[in-house]
Amino acid sequence: MPKDSTRLPTLLAALLLTLGLAACLPSGNGLLGQGPMPPVLTRQGEQLPWPAFVARLRPQRAVFVGEVHVRYDHHLVQLAVLKALHGQDPALAVGLEWFQRPYQQALDDWVAGRIDEAEMLHRTQYFERWRYDYRLVRPILRWARERGVPLVALRPASELSDAVSRHGLAGLSPAQRARLPTEIHPADPAYRADLQATFEHHAQNRGGLKRFLEVQRVWDETMAEAAADYLRRHPGRRMALLIGFGHMADGHGVPADLKRHLAIPTTTVMGNAERARGRVDYLVLNRPATLPPTGLLGAFLDTGDGQVAISGFSPGSAAPKAGLRKGDRILAIDDRPVRHFADLKLALLERQPGERVRVTVRRGEGTAARTLTVAVPLVAAPREED
């Protein structure tokens, strides 16, 4: 389902400074060379060993590998499938729901090695526009860069989906409508029933069911169009599309939309989830895996005007007691320069709750401004919900 219609406002969600440990693989998960690979269940109930499942992927030009966005084990399944596809044929591209189409150039520059990780995250506005724990997807992005595998941004810009949510498709300006696919097909009855159930589950959705359905279809059609455009331009490649389960369940949404663009063989794969059983072509019977608890600085930030400044503190934050104040501009974390929000996030990515970090700030204005460094203990962050 469209994330921007249900997540916390960007300022709150992006500025809580959700931190984390280095992306690490749980031992014995069997997905990435640490033990036997898990079996795979077909939609018809047949159980396959991993090699037989991988062999069935060979003729597929588009492989949808779904996810529940906060499930680390689902992202491990995605990486395992990517490695299998790449092993069959390195002419592979990866389509990502996590990034919006206007920021494709930043992904190209990242894969080509022209920019570093912090710059890629800054230019794609990952922390403002996707906001899920970056540790979940970091192994996939680094794997792609190391092998030169193209990454394709699939999602429409938030500004467009927000406009559809507020005004509906009929209320868009000509300029806005021109940035969307030419046709936005309505959901078929079965898909519509699924989406209506999702809508009713999330009571905070505003704009009514009609606009919710339009937003979902804008997401689906845009992602399908982005994939189709890439595959047409690169006839020698196939694509793995990493998208939310709700956009591909039962072959509805993006898989069906892609088939309208291109007559190519496609299939759907998902990491283990009860709600996906019987609703994808292949269900990987992996064991659950989670990341270690994350920490947070406990500060709200103002990231405008080319700076990272503290605008307030969350309840229970240890930062004020350590000496930070509202209005302080953060210059460095443990001597690592902070140019923008992505720098700060990466500087704290490997930190655990209870650790102390040295935060260098600039306080005051003009000749009265001074620079000081304080040690701030990190506190536990709330966990994402499934």
N, C-alpha and C positions, 0 to 999 in steps of 0.2 A: 504494500500500500504506500501511497506517497508519504514520504517521511516529513516533508516540510509542513504538512497539515496537522501533524500530531506531536512533533517534538517540542521541547521548551523553546521559547524565543531565543534567537541567535545570541543576544547579549548574555543571557543567563547561562545557556548551555555551553557556549564557547568560552566564557570567561571564568568558569568555575575552576579552571586550571586542573582538569583531570589529568593525573600523572600516571606513570606506570613503570614497570620493570622492562628490561630488554625482552624482546620477543623471543621466547624460548619454547622448545618443543617438549611436551610432556613425555617422559620416558615410557617406552613400551607401547606407544599408541599404534604401532603397526602401519602407519600411513606414510612415513618418510624414512624408511630404511631401518626402523627400530623394532623389528619383530615381524611376524607374518602379516600380510595385508588382509584386511577384513573381507569377508564374502559380500556379495552383492545380490540383492533381491530384485527380481524383475516385477513389472506390474502384474504379470500373470501368476506370480507366486513361485517362480523357479529361482532356486538359489545357485549362483554362479561363483566359482573361484575367481579371484581378481584377474588372473591372466585371460580367462575366457571373456570376462567383462571388457577388458581393455581391447581385446581383439574385435569385439562388436562395435567399438567406437571408430575403428579405422575408416569405414566408408562414410561417416557422418561429416558433413562440411560445417555444420553449426552444432556445437554441443553446449547445451544450457546446463550450468552447474549451479544449482540454487543454494540459498542460504537463509537462515534466520540471522539477521545482521549481527547480533551480539553473541552468536555461538562460535567460539573459537574452533571447536572441532569441525564445524562446517567449512571454515576457511582452510583448515588442514586438509580436508577432503578435496577442496578446490585445487589446492597446490599439488596434491597427489595426482589428480586427474590431469592437470597441466603438464606435469612431468611425464606422464604416460603418453599424452598426445604428442608432446615435443619429441619424445623418444621414437615414436612412429614416423614423424615427419617434422623437422624443425620449421617448416613453412607454416607457422602458427601465429595468430594474433589473439589478443585477449581483450574482450569488451567488458567494460566496468561500469556498473551502475553508480559506483562511488563518486564518479567525477562528472561534471557537467560539460556539455559539448563546447561552449565558448572557450574552454580552457585546454583544448586539445594540444595547442602548441607547447604548453608547459610539459605535458606528458612526453611529447616527441623529444623535447630538449633533455628531459630526464633520462630517457632510454638511451639517447645518443651520447650521454655523458657530458653535455654542455653546461648543465647546472647541477648543484648538489641537492641533497634531500630537502634541506630546509627551504631552499628557493623554490623547489617544485611544490612543496606543501603551501608555501606562501602564495605562489602565483595561481595555484588551483583553488585556493581558499578552502582547503580540505577541512580545517577545523571549524570554519564558519558555516560551510555548506553541507558537510556530511556529519561531522561531529562525533562519530563513533570512535572508540578507543583505537588509536592508530596502530597499536601493537597487533590488533586482529588481522590487519591486511598488510602490514609491513613486509613479512616474509615473501608474499606473492610479488609485491612491487620490486623488491630487491632481486628476486629470482629473475624476473623479466628483464631488468636492466643488465644483470650479469650476462645474459644470453642474447641480448639485443632483440627480444621479442616485443613487437609493437603493442602498445597499450592504446585502446580506443575508448574515449569518453562517450558514454551513451546517453546520459540523462539530460533533460531540458534544463535550462537555467531556472533557478528558483524564482526569479522575477516573473517569468512567464507562467509557471504553475501557480504562483501566488495570485497573479492577475486572473487566471481562470477560476481560482477558488473564490475570489472576491466578486468578479463580474460575469463569470460564465463565458463560454466561447463566443456567444453572440455579442458580448460586451467588449471584446478586445478591439483595440485600434487596428487599422490596416497594417501598420508597421509591426505590431505584435503578432498578428495572425500570419504575416509573411515569414516569421521565424519558426513556425510550426509546420508539421507535415501538411501536405495539400489536403488530405482527407483524414478525418478522425472518425473511424467507424464506431458505432455504438457497440457495447458489449452484447454478445449473444445471451440468450436467456439463462443458460447455466452459469456463465461467468458473472452475469449481473446478479444472480442469486448469491454467489460467493461474495461479491463486493458489497452487497447490501448487508450481509451478515457482519462483514468487517466494519462497515459504517456504523451499524447499531452497537457494536462492541466498544466503539470509541465515541463516547457521548460528547467529547469536547469538539468533535468535528463541526465546523460552522459552514453555513452556506447551503445546507440541505443535501439530500441524497443526489439530486440531479447534478449539482456542481462537483460533488465528490466523485461521481462516476466520470464526469468530464475530465477531472484532473488525472484520475487513474488512466484513462484512455490516452490522454496527452502524453503521460509518461511512457506507456506501452508503445504507442505509435512512434514516438521520438526515438526510443531505444531501438526499435526494429528498423527504422529508417537509417539510423546511424550505422547499424551492423550491415544492412543491405548495401549502403553506399560504399562502405569499405570493401566488402566482398566483391562488388562489381569492379572496383578499381584495381583489385588484387586477385585476379581469377586463379592464381596458383596457390592461394592461401586458404586455410580454414580458420574458424574462429571458435574460441571458447567464450561463452558469455556468462559472467558472474553477476547474478541478479537475485533479488529477493524472491522467495518461494511464491509469494502472492502474485507475482507477475508472470508465472509460468505453470502454475498448478493445472493438471489435466490438459496441458497443451494449450490452454487459453492464454490470452494476453500476448506477450512478445513472440512466443513461437508461432502462434497463428498469424500474427501480423507480418512476421518475417516471411512466412510462406506466401503471403499475397505479393510480396516484392520479388521473391526469388524461388524458383522451383528447385530446391536443393534438399538433400536428406538431412534431417535434424533429429536430435534426441534430447531427452531431459534426464538429469542426474541430480541426486540430492543426498546430503549426509543424513545420517539416521535421525528421524523425527517422526513421532507417531502420526502427526497430522499429514505427513507426506506419504504414508504407506498407501500404495495402490493409486497414487495420484501423479507419480513420475514414472518414467520408463525404467529407471534403475535407482534403487535405494541402497546406498553403501551402509552396511551394518557395522559402522565404527562405534567405538566406545566414546562416551563423553570426555571432553577435555576442556579445562578452563585455564585462564591466565591467573597468575597470582594477584592478590588484592592490589589495587592502585592507591596512591596517595594524592593529596592535594595541598596546595599552598594556602587555600582558604581566602583568596582575594578575588574580587571582581575587577575587571580591567577595562580601561578605555583604550582601544587600539587605533584610534583615529589620529590624523595629523602626523603620521610617520613615527609614532612613538608607542610605547607600552606603559601605560600609567595606571596606578591603583585608584579605583573609584569607590572602593568599599571593601568590606570583609564579610564573609559568611559566618553564621553562628558557630561558635566553638573554635574559630580560627586562632591559631597560636601566633599568627603574624604580627598583630598589634603589640602583644606582649614582648615579642622579640625586637620591636623597635620600628617596624614599618608603619607608615602613615598614609592616609588618604591623600592623593595628589603626588606621591612619590613616583618618579619615572624610573622604571627598571632598565638598567644598563647592562647587567651581566648576571649570570648564575654560575657560581663556582669559577669565576674568571672567564667564562664562555660568553662572548658578546651577544647581546639580545638586540637585534635590529628590528624584529617584528615578532608577532605572536608565535609563528612556527618555530623560530629560534628558541623561544622560551619553552615550548612544549617538548622539543627534542632534547633540550638541556636537562629536562626533568624526567625524561622517559624511563630511565633506568633507576629511578629513586623509589625507595620503599617508604611506607608510612612509618613514622618514628625517626627516620633519618633527618639530619640537619643539612641544609644547603646554605651557602653563602650568597646572599642577595645584595648586589651593589645597586644603589639607587642614587638619583639626582634629586635633591630636595630644594625647593625654593626657585626663585626667578632672578635673572640678571646677576648683578655683582654679589647678591646675597645668597646665591645658590651654592650648595656644597654637595660633595659626593661622600657617601658613607656606605659601609658594608656591614650587614648584620647576619647572624646565623638564625635561620628559621626552621623549627621542627615541622615536618610534614605530618598531616593527619589523614586518617582513612577516608577514602572517597566512597560514596554510595555505589553499589553495583548496578549495572544496567539490568533491566528486566528482559526476559525472553518475550 
